[in-house]
Amino acid sequence: MKKLPYLPEGYEGQLTETQKKFAQIAVETQIRLRRKGLAVFRDRGRFCRHMFGLAKEYQYRRLRQSEQDDARAKFARISARSQQLAALLAELSPKEIRTLGEQMTLQWTHASVSEKEDREDRLCSGDWPFQALPLTIQADSLGELEKASAKLSRASPSGRAKLHAEHWAAREFVRICHATGWSPIRMANGSNEGKHQAEPNLPDAVRCLAAVFEMAGVAESLTKSRAMTVLRALRTTPVLHPVRVTYGLEGEYDEEEWFEVSLHNCVSEQWKGILDDDNYLERWTTTILSG
């Protein structure tokens, strides 16, 4: 394989196709912005390495978000079924409730008799014969089950549950950009960004973040619109972004640092005066990111 001068050190011959695509976008972005005299990341290789790491963390968060969405859907079904069953029990007459309770006791008794050892243990403990819980108590439990599952089925109060991982990735993307010299990040306002705008006219930050999404497995047809959506949220108003940093020889210490992130700036109590420190971002390579 021919060595490509823009690939990060240590990645020759090991990049995936989407990583190569990102690296090429990084080259084009750096050259174009430098020619215009605009701010851009200083070290292309280091920028790519951190973007590759960001894509992996974002991919993990996407998977975790998908699992949470699946769980919410299951809890929603449990809540609906619990409501239906509670409504049916409420329709039973006292005689029907008594008959059903007696049958449940009979069922449990017969099921236990078939298991000799279990039956002997229960006889010794005095827990025999089995008595089913009164249906009124079970109905109360059913109501609690419905409330609990309904609460767990609710989406994030922020209203952004479907793009939670993408919003996190955008904040971390912008933080890394500022740390590597791409500050401020330029992005046109409102009317200059048509919904059906051609790709070559997309803001450079949108193209880069879209490539990060693609590295994480998002379909190419979705990456640009998602990147545009989440970066717009950071255009003017700073958003809080927590980062947990591990340090020490074996990562035995950790602390959380909060950043105020926007396209124009990135500030924290420990951030002032270190943007020109070329070694600063390297001290974050063992970082566990949270947000």
PyMOL commands that set and color helices and strands:
alter all, ss='L'
color gray80, all
select helices_A, chain A and resi 17-35+44-90+94-113+116-124+135-152+161-179+190-192+199-201+204-215+220-232+281-284
alter helices_A, ss='H'
color red, helices_A
select strands_A, chain A and resi 239-247+253-261+266-267+288-289
alter strands_A, ss='S'
color yellow, strands_A
deselect
rebuild
show_as cartoon
